[in-house]
Amino acid sequence: MDNIDHFNTLTGLIFDELYRSFPLPISYFHGDKALATMGVEISYTTSEFFDEELPNEYGNLPGTEIKSYRFLIETLSWLRTEGFILADGDHANRDVVLTSKALTALNATPATLKGEESLGKQIGKAAKNVGAETGKQTIGQLVSWVFGFAVKGYFGG
């Protein structure tokens, strides 16, 4: 997988989680759920302050030398800059919620899918299979459609 494939997979996982929680915000302080779903190795330690296990070391994105946590933060920053998410203050990983632009795109059903479920629901289904190569390909295609709809306002050209 290259950077774009990893980006599309991670973006799909983020969109899925935010779509299911909308309008309630989610904080990605640790981001371990999405990264672990992608196959990133994460080690945990027990916090003396919160009496729970927290991630303390993140592996690289599978098959790369890219630091996974930095990739998560940069992905969230890009999504925020491009108007797909809102976040609290200076940090793109705090109290994250979908914008109306993203919600509109995720609620859309492309004409080529002929009455099937919305892109948001299809991304949710694909997210459950993201461990398989076909799941990654599907989520990548769906994320591309979300971006295409948001940019062009329609599907198919």
Backbone as CSV, one residue per row, in Angstrom:
resi,resn,N_x,N_y,N_z,CA_x,CA_y,CA_z,C_x,C_y,C_z
1,MET,0.835,-1.192,0.000,0.000,0.000,0.000,0.876,1.252,0.000
2,ASP,0.436,2.264,-0.727,1.164,3.531,-0.720,0.463,4.522,0.204
3,ASN,1.004,5.729,0.280,0.440,6.744,1.183,-1.037,7.016,0.911
4,ILE,-1.406,7.114,-0.360,-2.798,7.416,-0.706,-3.714,6.284,-0.250
5,ASP,-3.291,5.048,-0.421,-4.100,3.917,0.053,-4.273,3.971,1.570
6,HIS,-3.187,4.226,2.295,-3.279,4.358,3.756,-4.177,5.538,4.133
7,PHE,-4.022,6.649,3.418,-4.841,7.829,3.685,-6.318,7.517,3.478
8,ASN,-6.648,6.894,2.364,-8.053,6.564,2.080,-8.624,5.612,3.122
9,THR,-7.840,4.625,3.535,-8.314,3.683,4.550,-8.552,4.400,5.867
10,LEU,-7.583,5.183,6.304,-7.727,5.899,7.571,-8.875,6.899,7.501
11,THR,-8.989,7.609,6.404,-10.084,8.566,6.238,-11.433,7.857,6.285
12,GLY,-11.532,6.717,5.639,-12.778,5.947,5.692,-13.133,5.533,7.113
13,LEU,-12.145,5.100,7.882,-12.390,4.716,9.277,-12.826,5.931,10.107
14,ILE,-12.206,7.069,9.870,-12.590,8.302,10.571,-14.008,8.708,10.176
15,PHE,-14.296,8.725,8.874,-15.641,9.074,8.414,-16.686,8.132,9.018
16,ASP,-16.385,6.848,9.055,-17.329,5.879,9.627,-17.640,6.218,11.077
17,GLU,-16.602,6.436,11.857,-16.810,6.708,13.278,-17.562,8.030,13.493
18,LEU,-17.197,9.064,12.749,-17.865,10.354,12.893,-19.302,10.322,12.382
19,TYR,-19.551,9.569,11.319,-20.897,9.441,10.761,-21.818,8.739,11.758
20,ARG,-21.307,7.673,12.365,-22.118,6.931,13.342,-22.370,7.741,14.612
21,SER,-21.463,8.638,14.968,-21.613,9.396,16.208,-22.298,10.753,16.002
22,PHE,-22.481,11.165,14.755,-23.012,12.501,14.467,-24.330,12.735,15.195
23,PRO,-24.508,13.903,15.813,-23.689,15.106,15.833,-22.722,15.185,17.023
24,LEU,-22.567,14.108,17.743,-21.673,14.116,18.903,-20.213,14.067,18.454
25,PRO,-19.380,14.947,18.997,-17.965,14.959,18.604,-17.179,13.794,19.203
26,ILE,-16.081,13.477,18.558,-15.166,12.429,19.005,-13.771,13.035,19.085
27,SER,-13.037,12.680,20.115,-11.651,13.127,20.223,-10.721,11.988,19.858
28,TYR,-9.716,12.307,19.074,-8.724,11.336,18.638,-7.399,11.611,19.340
29,PHE,-7.457,11.723,20.677,-6.230,11.983,21.427,-5.222,10.867,21.214
30,HIS,-5.717,9.657,21.146,-4.819,8.519,20.997,-4.923,7.907,19.604
31,GLY,-6.103,7.853,19.035,-6.284,7.331,17.696,-5.989,5.857,17.550
32,ASP,-5.902,5.160,18.677,-5.470,3.766,18.614,-6.498,2.855,17.961
33,LYS,-7.780,3.167,18.061,-8.796,2.295,17.466,-8.644,2.236,15.940
34,ALA,-8.604,3.389,15.300,-8.477,3.426,13.837,-7.148,2.839,13.391
35,LEU,-6.068,3.205,14.085,-4.744,2.714,13.681,-4.628,1.205,13.894
36,ALA,-5.162,0.687,14.988,-5.125,-0.760,15.226,-5.931,-1.501,14.163
37,THR,-7.056,-0.923,13.742,-7.864,-1.535,12.684,-7.070,-1.649,11.399
38,MET,-6.152,-0.708,11.181,-5.309,-0.727,9.991,-4.124,-1.685,10.122
39,GLY,-3.959,-2.275,11.294,-2.872,-3.229,11.490,-1.634,-2.645,12.136
40,VAL,-1.736,-1.438,12.687,-0.599,-0.816,13.372,-0.419,-1.496,14.730
41,GLU,0.816,-1.826,15.043,1.114,-2.402,16.355,1.210,-1.279,17.374
42,ILE,0.503,-1.448,18.485,0.457,-0.431,19.523,0.722,-1.104,20.859
43,SER,1.622,-0.520,21.634,1.848,-1.036,22.985,1.151,-0.105,23.968
44,TYR,0.682,-0.678,25.060,-0.094,0.062,26.048,0.605,0.031,27.397
45,THR,0.304,1.030,28.209,0.774,1.082,29.580,-0.384,1.552,30.455
46,THR,-0.382,1.166,31.701,-1.437,1.588,32.611,-1.131,2.986,33.129
47,SER,-2.091,3.866,32.985,-1.926,5.239,33.457,-2.122,5.290,34.962
48,GLU,-1.198,5.928,35.644,-1.333,6.062,37.097,-2.372,7.114,37.456
49,PHE,-2.722,7.976,36.501,-3.684,9.034,36.771,-5.123,8.634,36.446
50,PHE,-5.305,7.801,35.434,-6.650,7.490,34.972,-7.074,6.051,35.226
51,ASP,-6.187,5.237,35.763,-6.478,3.839,36.065,-7.037,3.094,34.843
52,GLU,-6.395,3.313,33.716,-6.769,2.614,32.494,-5.527,2.456,31.626
53,GLU,-5.620,1.539,30.673,-4.506,1.351,29.750,-4.588,2.388,28.642
54,LEU,-3.468,3.021,28.389,-3.370,4.021,27.330,-2.231,3.651,26.396
55,PRO,-2.384,3.965,25.119,-1.289,3.682,24.191,-0.069,4.531,24.529
56,ASN,1.102,3.909,24.482,2.308,4.687,24.749,3.332,4.585,23.640
57,GLU,3.117,3.671,22.703,4.041,3.562,21.579,3.293,3.011,20.371
58,TYR,3.447,3.714,19.256,2.767,3.339,18.016,3.792,2.843,17.013
59,GLY,3.456,1.754,16.337,4.311,1.272,15.261,4.092,2.103,14.006
60,ASN,4.850,1.770,12.979,4.693,2.420,11.684,3.463,1.873,10.975
61,LEU,3.014,2.607,9.966,1.960,2.075,9.113,2.478,0.794,8.478
62,PRO,1.637,-0.217,8.348,2.099,-1.498,7.802,2.802,-1.348,6.453
63,GLY,3.980,-1.949,6.359,4.729,-1.952,5.114,5.440,-0.646,4.797
64,THR,5.521,0.271,5.781,6.170,1.560,5.533,7.085,1.930,6.698
65,GLU,7.773,3.027,6.529,8.565,3.621,7.614,7.854,4.856,8.168
66,ILE,6.577,5.010,7.844,5.809,6.188,8.241,5.264,6.009,9.660
67,LYS,5.526,6.994,10.506,5.016,6.982,11.870,3.493,7.104,11.836
68,SER,2.809,6.101,12.374,1.353,6.035,12.245,0.630,7.165,12.967
69,TYR,1.089,7.549,14.155,0.382,8.600,14.887,0.503,9.940,14.163
70,ARG,1.674,10.220,13.625,1.834,11.456,12.847,0.929,11.431,11.621
71,PHE,0.829,10.267,10.974,-0.032,10.132,9.803,-1.487,10.418,10.182
72,LEU,-1.919,9.933,11.344,-3.276,10.205,11.832,-3.491,11.704,12.007
73,ILE,-2.569,12.367,12.698,-2.701,13.803,12.956,-2.694,14.595,11.647
74,GLU,-1.822,14.233,10.722,-1.765,14.937,9.435,-3.033,14.697,8.615
75,THR,-3.592,13.493,8.690,-4.850,13.198,7.991,-5.973,14.048,8.556
76,LEU,-6.090,14.102,9.881,-7.116,14.933,10.513,-6.916,16.409,10.160
77,SER,-5.679,16.860,10.147,-5.397,18.256,9.795,-5.833,18.563,8.368
78,TRP,-5.544,17.647,7.446,-5.933,17.855,6.051,-7.455,17.876,5.924
79,LEU,-8.127,16.933,6.578,-9.592,16.890,6.515,-10.198,18.180,7.070
80,ARG,-9.575,18.710,8.095,-10.049,19.978,8.678,-9.799,21.138,7.720
81,THR,-8.601,21.227,7.167,-8.259,22.307,6.239,-9.172,22.304,5.021
82,GLU,-9.516,21.111,4.545,-10.349,20.978,3.348,-11.846,21.059,3.651
83,GLY,-12.212,21.258,4.910,-13.612,21.494,5.261,-14.467,20.260,5.454
84,PHE,-13.852,19.109,5.721,-14.630,17.888,5.957,-14.936,17.664,7.437
85,ILE,-14.100,18.217,8.303,-14.327,18.089,9.744,-14.119,19.439,10.427
86,LEU,-14.770,19.571,11.572,-14.519,20.675,12.486,-13.850,20.087,13.707
87,ALA,-12.986,20.856,14.354,-12.318,20.396,15.564,-12.149,21.580,16.505
88,ASP,-11.933,21.268,17.767,-11.852,22.285,18.799,-10.476,22.954,18.827
89,GLY,-10.464,24.263,18.730,-9.232,25.022,18.908,-8.175,24.764,17.852
90,ASP,-6.930,24.750,18.316,-5.794,24.605,17.415,-5.494,23.160,17.043
91,HIS,-6.166,22.225,17.649,-5.844,20.817,17.466,-6.916,20.115,16.622
92,ALA,-6.487,19.481,15.557,-7.422,18.810,14.657,-7.932,17.487,15.218
93,ASN,-7.427,17.056,16.375,-7.848,15.772,16.924,-8.776,15.904,18.137
94,ARG,-9.192,17.106,18.481,-10.056,17.319,19.648,-11.484,17.653,19.235
95,ASP,-12.433,16.964,19.837,-13.857,17.238,19.601,-14.160,17.369,18.115
96,VAL,-13.870,16.321,17.390,-14.016,16.297,15.931,-15.443,15.918,15.554
97,VAL,-16.005,16.656,14.611,-17.345,16.392,14.106,-17.359,16.669,12.601
98,LEU,-18.240,16.011,11.891,-18.366,16.229,10.450,-18.932,17.613,10.154
99,THR,-18.506,18.210,9.061,-19.106,19.450,8.575,-20.344,19.097,7.759
100,SER,-21.124,20.109,7.411,-22.294,19.859,6.566,-21.853,19.348,5.195
101,LYS,-20.704,19.808,4.718,-20.149,19.338,3.438,-19.910,17.831,3.476
102,ALA,-19.262,17.355,4.543,-18.975,15.921,4.667,-20.252,15.129,4.884
103,LEU,-21.136,15.639,5.736,-22.382,14.928,6.017,-23.235,14.793,4.761
104,THR,-23.302,15.853,3.968,-24.052,15.805,2.707,-23.468,14.741,1.779
105,ALA,-22.148,14.718,1.654,-21.501,13.724,0.792,-21.719,12.308,1.322
106,LEU,-21.614,12.112,2.633,-21.796,10.777,3.214,-23.248,10.312,3.144
107,ASN,-24.197,11.240,3.110,-25.614,10.874,2.985,-26.024,10.606,1.542
108,ALA,-25.153,10.932,0.603,-25.470,10.764,-0.820,-25.438,9.298,-1.232
109,THR,-26.237,8.995,-2.232,-26.225,7.674,-2.857,-25.919,7.882,-4.337
110,PRO,-24.737,7.460,-4.772,-24.385,7.662,-6.182,-25.358,6.961,-7.115
111,ALA,-25.661,7.608,-8.219,-26.583,7.036,-9.203,-26.078,5.699,-9.721
112,THR,-24.762,5.527,-9.771,-24.202,4.277,-10.288,-24.494,3.097,-9.366
113,LEU,-24.868,3.371,-8.111,-25.185,2.290,-7.176,-26.668,1.968,-7.157
114,LYS,-27.457,2.691,-7.940,-28.875,2.423,-8.181,-29.666,2.083,-6.912
115,GLY,-29.843,3.090,-6.064,-30.737,2.940,-4.924,-30.176,2.196,-3.734
116,GLU,-28.897,1.888,-3.753,-28.333,1.224,-2.585,-28.196,2.224,-1.448
117,GLU,-27.557,1.818,-0.372,-27.414,2.662,0.801,-26.496,3.849,0.540
118,SER,-26.551,4.817,1.447,-25.720,6.010,1.337,-24.237,5.638,1.412
119,LEU,-23.398,6.567,0.971,-21.953,6.350,1.047,-21.512,6.136,2.493
120,GLY,-22.099,6.881,3.427,-21.747,6.721,4.837,-22.019,5.317,5.349
121,LYS,-23.162,4.762,4.984,-23.492,3.397,5.418,-22.612,2.371,4.721
122,GLN,-22.294,2.618,3.462,-21.416,1.694,2.750,-19.996,1.736,3.302
123,ILE,-19.532,2.921,3.684,-18.214,3.030,4.311,-18.210,2.262,5.620
124,GLY,-19.309,2.344,6.370,-19.426,1.585,7.619,-19.303,0.091,7.397
125,LYS,-19.921,-0.406,6.345,-19.806,-1.834,6.030,-18.383,-2.189,5.603
126,ALA,-17.784,-1.340,4.782,-16.420,-1.601,4.320,-15.425,-1.534,5.477
127,ALA,-15.684,-0.650,6.444,-14.779,-0.508,7.591,-14.687,-1.801,8.398
128,LYS,-15.744,-2.583,8.391,-15.731,-3.855,9.121,-14.824,-4.885,8.455
129,ASN,-14.501,-4.674,7.186,-13.673,-5.613,6.426,-12.350,-5.003,5.988
130,VAL,-11.917,-3.936,6.676,-10.733,-3.214,6.230,-9.449,-4.032,6.418
131,GLY,-9.508,-5.105,7.182,-8.341,-5.965,7.344,-8.024,-6.756,6.084
132,ALA,-9.006,-6.941,5.223,-8.813,-7.659,3.961,-8.515,-6.663,2.846
133,GLU,-7.760,-7.099,1.861,-7.383,-6.217,0.758,-8.622,-5.689,0.025
134,THR,-9.632,-6.522,-0.177,-10.843,-6.050,-0.857,-11.560,-4.992,-0.033
135,GLY,-11.526,-5.106,1.287,-12.128,-4.090,2.146,-11.421,-2.757,2.010
136,LYS,-10.091,-2.792,1.934,-9.311,-1.564,1.759,-9.608,-0.925,0.405
137,GLN,-9.713,-1.757,-0.633,-10.015,-1.234,-1.962,-11.403,-0.604,-1.994
138,THR,-12.362,-1.276,-1.361,-13.729,-0.756,-1.335,-13.793,0.564,-0.592
139,ILE,-13.173,0.617,0.576,-13.218,1.859,1.355,-12.501,2.978,0.615
140,GLY,-11.424,2.670,-0.092,-10.716,3.669,-0.882,-11.584,4.241,-1.983
141,GLN,-12.323,3.377,-2.669,-13.217,3.834,-3.728,-14.342,4.697,-3.161
142,LEU,-14.903,4.288,-2.027,-15.988,5.050,-1.415,-15.513,6.417,-0.936
143,VAL,-14.323,6.471,-0.347,-13.767,7.761,0.088,-13.535,8.663,-1.121
144,SER,-13.066,8.108,-2.217,-12.882,8.900,-3.440,-14.208,9.483,-3.910
145,TRP,-15.277,8.703,-3.808,-16.599,9.207,-4.194,-17.054,10.322,-3.258
146,VAL,-16.786,10.180,-1.974,-17.134,11.254,-1.024,-16.415,12.536,-1.415
147,PHE,-15.121,12.445,-1.666,-14.357,13.637,-2.064,-14.870,14.190,-3.387
148,GLY,-15.136,13.312,-4.339,-15.643,13.752,-5.635,-16.979,14.455,-5.518
149,PHE,-17.855,13.907,-4.696,-19.168,14.545,-4.512,-19.004,15.901,-3.851
150,ALA,-18.163,15.971,-2.851,-17.969,17.226,-2.128,-17.360,18.300,-3.026
151,VAL,-16.452,17.912,-3.900,-15.784,18.876,-4.769,-16.672,19.258,-5.957
152,LYS,-17.254,18.283,-6.600,-18.034,18.545,-7.806,-19.514,18.742,-7.539
153,GLY,-19.993,18.177,-6.429,-21.419,18.319,-6.120,-22.283,17.295,-6.846
154,TYR,-21.657,16.393,-7.580,-22.405,15.345,-8.261,-21.476,14.188,-8.598
155,PHE,-22.044,13.089,-9.042,-21.265,11.910,-9.432,-21.294,11.747,-10.947
156,GLY,-20.285,11.063,-11.445,-20.281,10.659,-12.835,-19.671,11.665,-13.795
157,GLY,-18.971,12.653,-13.321,-18.295,13.513,-14.268,-18.447,14.890,-13.945
